[in-house]
Amino acid sequence: MAENRTNISNLDFVSIKSSLIDFLSNQEEFRGYSFEGSSMNVLMDLLAYNTYYNGMYNNLVVNESFLDTASKRSSIVSLANNLGYTPRSAKAATAKVNIKLTTEEYEADITKNVVARNTILTAQSTNGVNVSFVTKNVSTLQPYETDDTGAVTSYAALDVDVVQGVYTTFSSVISNPLVKIKVPYNGVDLSTLRAFVLKNISDTTGILYEWVVVNNITEINGDSRVFFASETPSGFYEIQFGDGIFGKKLEPGNVVLFEFLITTGAEGNDIGIKDTIASSSFSLSGYEIETVSYSTGGSNREDTESIRQNALRSYSTQDRAVTATDYESIILENFGSVESVRCWGGEDNNPPEYGKLYASIKPYNAPYLTNGEKASIIEQLTTNKSTVGIAINILDPDILYLNLMLDVKYDPSLTNDSELKIKNVIQDKSKTFAYENYKGFDDDFYSSEFIANALTFHPSIVAMNVEAEMEKRIYPTVGMNKTFTIEFENEIYHPEIDFTIPSISSSSFYYSITSSGSTIKKLCYLEDNNTVIKIYYMGTDPVTGDPVKVYVNNVGSVDYTTGRVIVTLNVTEFSTDGNYIALIAKPKDSDVFTDRDTTLSFDKLSNRNIDVTMKKVYKNTIQSSSSANRPFNT
């Protein structure tokens, strides 16, 4: 009888049905019976479908029961909650502005001397969308500028912190203190969530005591004014107050007032990045606004892959910082503006520095953390997490930018799209793929991996080649001679000793040149020539009138084997790239690798990040063959 049993390893419909028929055909009652030509075929379909659906359902249920195989956000969040991990909420971008009034405006309306908390400023994002920012604190305007006689000509509140979003409030009357309260809003920044508990609807004293969100029960007792926040399967947040043991317990009839910031997250970044003293992206009716620092630090709520990884890391740290990986997990969990982090002990430095912890941190949508963000991270780690006696040092990451040159062959017979449309699709999808995959300390660039994905970007693509360029940025001080050492950490392309084609180039900048006894400002560039870095500008051949490179000075050297470039520059003025000069190197290998504190990055705002060259081919047709244009002998 055992040999008549059906094969239960088949999971597709056709195989299941075939197995059922084979099983019945081996029974004496159905030997020689034609299942296909009888009504039994319908019954076989029904049994096969039932088995198939149950197999698929059970497979999905089991997959959603484990953190590493779950695909639904609600399942991943629920499993992360079991590990004591709360996914990061959206994080509001922050900026600093000066708010100014002339003396005449100040004296005409003295009430304008105070800018209240939650005052709304409007701003325009880089893609032209209007975005709201609000002041975090009350600011008072003070005398700012004076004329030659000492009379005050303007008043200002300086370095005013503004956050992207709008503060929102709602209230809830408590009937059962143990029931969770749902926050019915999307885009909540949990770091701004606070509550005030009133004894009843007529109470006014409760507004004096703020209740705050907490994640660590070891820091609270039965009298702590705290509450817990967690994400629900629907994507909203819910609030749980204490039970009298961990956190103060509420009473029936209490009224809870909540205040929090609703933000658009990463969309609020980079506002004001191109502002000048005379022009600001921020505006406030009745005031003049100056941008001090553009908006950074905004991030969307944590995605599922990040939750999957960070929940396990957080669980392994047990909310304490002892090892370098503990610090990495805690920083990623608690600071939503951090995109990637690499930590190591001072004992790994050369020479060793014992008793120190180094953290290289790359924030979202910005190359470096601000000094204020660094100080905040160090303070929170030192106060709440770090081992006693460990000094924490936060370093700016060594960013290696990636630029990609794509050589694409496409078959126009496979699509109705124009070449321009195909090119735009490839550019957009390449940028998205590169931005999402090359942004961390553990990311390396493999050309084969990129090509395998890029071949799916459009159905007309038949072949593709990709070349990577490495870019690093130096930040000279105008008018000051300064030496920079740039480590590309990859071997630079230089196939032979007397190879004269440059492997290193740069973005443009202005450089002062002495000619015929006078000093003139020229738009210049850098390039290499057999280990020497030269500075040049584009001139005109006096005979032919053709453009030629005019070399000015030798300003540095390059070691092609180690990828080290040393440059000494005295920049007169920056050009289009802002306050930096980009040095671009061609790697010897088709792949690009990063070192310990180097993070790979793709600058989506750069005009050098993607270059696509299109070539038309006709696959498997005579138009593509080598004989298509060959003359025939007659």
TATACOR-V334964 format. One record per run of one state. SS is the DSSP state (@ for helix, = for strand, . for the rest). FROM is the first residue (numbers start at 1). TO is the last residue. If there is no record, write none. Layout:
ss-><SS	SS>
from-><FROM	FROM>
to-><TO	TO>
This chain:
ss-><.	@	.	@	.	@	.	@	.	@	.	=	.	=	@	.	@	=	.	=	.	=	.	=	.	=	.	=	.	=	.	=	.	=	.	@	.	=	.	@	.	=	.	=	.	=	.	=	.	@	.	=	.	=	.	=	.	=	.	=	.	@	.	=	.	@	.	=	@	.	=	.	@	=	.	=	.	=	.	@	.	@	.	=	.	@	.	=	.	=	.	=	.	=	.	=	.	=	.	=	.	=	.	=	.	=	.	=	.	=	.	=	.	=	.	@	.>
from-><1	2	5	13	26	28	31	40	64	73	83	91	92	94	103	109	110	114	116	120	125	130	136	139	141	142	147	152	165	166	174	181	184	188	199	206	209	210	214	217	220	226	232	237	243	249	250	255	263	265	269	276	277	279	280	282	284	288	297	299	300	304	318	321	322	324	335	338	346	349	356	364	371	386	387	391	397	398	411	412	415	419	438	445	446	447	455	461	475	482	488	492	493	504	507	509	516	518	530	532	541	547	560	564	570	573	575	581	588	592	593	598	602	610	617	622	625>
to-><1	4	12	25	27	30	39	63	72	82	90	91	93	102	108	109	113	115	119	124	129	135	138	140	141	146	151	164	165	173	180	183	187	198	205	208	209	213	216	219	225	231	236	242	248	249	254	262	264	268	275	276	278	279	281	283	287	296	298	299	303	317	320	321	323	334	337	345	348	355	363	370	385	386	390	396	397	410	411	414	418	437	444	445	446	454	460	474	481	487	491	492	503	506	508	515	517	529	531	540	546	559	563	569	572	574	580	587	591	592	597	601	609	616	621	624	634>
